[in-house]
Amino acid sequence: MSNPVLVCALRGIDAFRALGAALKGWGRDGLSTGDSLPQALMALSPEVTFRQVILFFTEADLVTGKARFYCIVSKHTQLTQICFSPLVAESWRCRAESLFSYLQAGAQVLCTVLLIKPGVWSRRLPSILRDLHLAEFRVVGMKHLELEAAAASALLPCELQQDPAAVEAHCTYLTSGTALVLCLQRPNAVKKLMDLLGPEDPQLAQALDPCLWRAQYGTSTVQNAFYGSRSYPMAVRDVKLFFPEGLCCAQCQTVQEQEV
């Protein structure tokens, strides 16, 4: 009989990618030393996760918390698989909730931010709003503003911020006129918006799919029509930055938790 292993049900932002990267890192650091089988295995999809969770745990086992990446529940059992958590806190058991229902419910309603750059929204706003409607986005915040240089620089990808000439070109364009900022809401909003926008380079977007928004509305890597929050933590930051006064509807619970 094999030795007992620790099975953990985990919950966190971008959990599959984050845990996968952590496991690879542990292997490089020499934390996985098995000769035949790896010492750490994880579910690779939400569907597999749900099947495994209901196999090993009851609803009463599952607990919640607000840590960025934490263990919902763990137990020792006679298995050949393990999902490992860097943090276990037994005191969280006092905040139990129906996470089975949460898993069955599917993607959560999230908020993300779309900034339509100067010279684009004043000419193409009706078609952009139509496309947002077709993509099942709900507009929960809207304002036009003139960006300051510091705010414009903060919107640039990290790799561009290392190039002073690129920063100057982008900031000059972003501060050249009025931009329109939308806060959008729908299930899986951040990824859906990124999928619609396409690559930062409109020519690359055109080569991948002419229907991508930057392919349709952008003309260069600088004048590429749109900025979109590239991750959920960035979406939370952008909502707080552009809509400090709040939104026109109740924010989803996930956003409220991230702002704590």
C-alpha positions in Angstrom: 0.0 0.0 0.0 1.3 3.5 -0.9 1.9 6.1 1.8 -0.8 8.7 2.6 -0.6 11.9 0.6 -2.1 15.4 1.2 -4.9 16.4 -1.1 -5.8 20.1 -1.1 -8.7 22.0 -2.7 -7.4 25.5 -3.7 -9.0 28.7 -4.7 -7.3 31.8 -6.0 -7.0 34.3 -8.8 -5.8 32.6 -12.0 -5.4 29.5 -9.9 -4.5 27.0 -12.6 -1.7 29.1 -14.1 -0.4 30.2 -10.7 -0.3 26.7 -9.2 1.2 25.2 -12.3 4.0 27.8 -12.2 4.6 27.1 -8.5 4.8 23.4 -9.0 7.4 23.9 -11.8 9.4 26.2 -9.6 9.4 23.6 -6.8 10.7 21.0 -9.2 13.5 23.2 -10.3 14.4 24.0 -6.7 14.7 20.3 -5.9 11.5 19.9 -3.9 10.2 17.1 -6.2 12.6 14.1 -5.8 10.5 11.1 -6.8 12.3 8.7 -9.2 9.2 7.4 -11.1 6.2 9.6 -10.4 6.1 13.3 -9.6 5.3 14.2 -6.0 2.8 16.9 -7.0 -0.1 16.6 -9.4 -2.9 19.1 -10.0 -6.2 19.2 -11.9 -5.9 20.9 -15.2 -9.4 22.2 -15.8 -12.4 23.4 -13.8 -14.4 20.3 -14.8 -11.8 17.9 -13.5 -11.4 20.0 -10.4 -15.1 19.8 -9.6 -15.2 16.0 -10.1 -12.2 15.6 -7.8 -13.5 17.9 -5.2 -16.8 16.1 -4.9 -14.9 12.8 -4.8 -12.8 13.7 -1.8 -14.6 16.4 0.2 -18.0 17.2 1.5 -19.5 20.7 1.4 -19.0 21.0 5.2 -15.2 20.7 4.6 -14.9 23.7 2.4 -14.0 27.1 3.8 -13.4 30.6 2.4 -10.9 33.4 2.8 -9.6 36.5 1.1 -6.0 35.5 0.6 -4.7 35.8 -3.0 -3.9 32.0 -3.1 -4.9 29.8 -0.2 -6.0 26.3 0.8 -9.8 25.8 1.1 -9.4 22.4 2.7 -6.9 19.6 2.9 -6.8 16.0 4.1 -4.5 13.0 4.1 -5.7 10.0 2.1 -4.4 6.9 0.4 -3.9 8.3 -3.2 -1.2 8.7 -5.8 -2.0 12.4 -6.5 -1.3 15.5 -4.5 -2.2 19.2 -4.8 0.0 21.2 -2.5 -0.8 24.6 -0.9 1.7 27.1 0.4 -0.8 28.3 3.1 -3.2 26.4 5.4 -5.3 28.2 8.0 -7.6 26.1 10.1 -9.2 29.2 11.6 -11.0 29.8 8.2 -13.4 27.0 8.9 -15.7 29.4 10.7 -16.5 31.0 7.3 -18.0 28.0 5.5 -20.0 28.5 2.3 -21.4 26.4 -0.4 -18.4 26.2 -2.8 -20.0 23.2 -4.6 -22.7 25.6 -5.7 -20.0 28.1 -6.6 -18.2 25.6 -8.8 -21.4 24.6 -10.5 -22.4 28.2 -11.2 -19.6 28.7 -13.7 -17.7 31.9 -14.5 -18.2 34.8 -12.1 -19.5 38.2 -13.2 -16.4 40.4 -13.1 -15.5 44.0 -14.0 -12.9 45.2 -16.4 -11.9 48.5 -17.9 -11.8 49.5 -21.6 -10.1 52.9 -22.5 -10.9 54.1 -26.0 -8.0 56.3 -27.0 -8.2 59.8 -28.4 -9.5 60.2 -31.9 -11.2 56.8 -31.9 -14.3 57.0 -29.7 -15.5 60.3 -31.1 -15.8 58.7 -34.6 -16.5 55.1 -33.9 -18.4 55.0 -30.6 -21.8 53.6 -32.0 -20.1 50.6 -33.6 -17.9 50.0 -30.5 -21.0 50.0 -28.2 -22.8 47.7 -30.6 -19.8 45.3 -30.5 -19.8 45.4 -26.7 -23.5 44.6 -26.7 -23.0 41.6 -29.0 -20.2 40.4 -26.7 -22.7 40.5 -23.8 -20.8 43.2 -21.9 -22.8 45.5 -19.6 -21.5 49.1 -19.3 -21.6 50.0 -15.6 -19.3 53.1 -15.7 -18.5 55.7 -18.4 -16.5 58.9 -18.4 -14.4 61.0 -20.8 -11.2 62.5 -19.5 -7.9 63.9 -20.5 -5.1 61.7 -19.2 -2.1 63.1 -17.4 1.3 61.8 -18.3 1.7 59.8 -15.1 -1.6 58.0 -15.6 -0.9 57.4 -19.3 2.5 55.9 -18.4 0.9 53.5 -15.9 -1.3 52.0 -18.6 1.7 50.8 -20.7 2.9 47.2 -20.6 6.0 46.6 -18.4 8.2 45.8 -21.4 7.4 49.2 -23.0 8.1 51.1 -19.8 11.8 50.1 -20.2 12.0 52.1 -23.5 12.0 55.9 -22.9 11.3 56.6 -26.6 8.3 54.3 -26.6 7.0 55.7 -23.3 7.3 59.3 -24.8 5.5 58.3 -28.0 2.6 56.5 -26.2 2.2 59.2 -23.6 2.2 62.0 -26.2 -0.6 60.2 -28.0 -2.6 59.3 -24.9 -2.5 62.9 -23.7 -3.2 64.5 -27.1 -7.0 64.5 -26.6 -9.9 63.2 -24.7 -10.2 59.5 -24.0 -13.4 57.6 -23.1 -13.2 55.1 -20.2 -15.7 52.3 -19.8 -16.1 49.9 -16.9 -17.6 46.7 -18.3 -19.2 43.8 -16.6 -19.9 40.2 -17.7 -18.7 36.7 -16.8 -15.0 36.2 -17.3 -14.8 39.9 -18.4 -11.0 40.4 -18.4 -10.2 37.5 -20.7 -13.1 38.1 -22.9 -12.1 41.7 -23.5 -8.5 40.7 -24.2 -9.6 38.1 -26.7 -11.7 40.7 -28.5 -9.0 43.4 -28.6 -6.2 41.1 -29.9 -2.4 41.9 -29.9 -1.1 45.4 -29.2 0.2 45.6 -32.8 -2.7 46.2 -35.2 -0.8 44.6 -38.1 -0.3 41.4 -36.0 -3.9 41.5 -35.0 -4.9 41.8 -38.7 -2.8 38.8 -39.6 -4.4 36.7 -36.8 -8.0 37.8 -37.3 -9.3 40.9 -39.2 -12.3 41.0 -36.8 -10.1 41.7 -33.8 -10.8 45.2 -32.6 -7.3 46.5 -32.8 -7.2 45.2 -36.4 -10.3 47.2 -37.2 -9.7 50.4 -35.4 -5.9 50.6 -34.8 -3.3 52.0 -37.2 0.0 51.4 -35.4 1.5 50.1 -32.2 1.1 53.6 -30.7 -2.3 54.4 -32.1 -3.8 51.0 -31.5 -7.2 52.4 -30.5 -7.7 50.6 -27.1 -6.3 49.9 -23.7 -7.8 47.0 -21.8 -7.0 45.7 -18.3 -4.6 42.8 -18.9 -5.4 40.9 -15.7 -7.9 40.8 -12.9 -5.7 42.6 -10.4 -5.0 45.3 -13.0 -8.8 45.5 -13.6 -9.4 46.1 -9.9 -6.6 48.8 -10.0 -8.1 50.4 -13.1 -11.6 50.5 -11.6 -10.3 52.3 -8.5 -8.2 54.6 -10.6 -10.8 55.7 -13.1 -14.0 55.3 -11.0 -13.1 56.3 -7.4 -16.6 57.6 -7.0 -18.1 54.2 -7.6 -20.1 52.6 -10.4 -23.7 52.9 -11.5 -24.6 49.4 -10.2 -23.7 47.3 -7.2 -20.2 45.9 -7.7 -19.8 42.2 -7.8 -18.6 40.5 -4.6 -15.2 39.5 -6.1 -14.3 43.1 -6.8 -15.3 44.2 -3.3 -13.2 41.5 -1.8 -10.1 42.5 -3.8 -10.5 46.2 -2.7 -10.4 45.3 1.0 
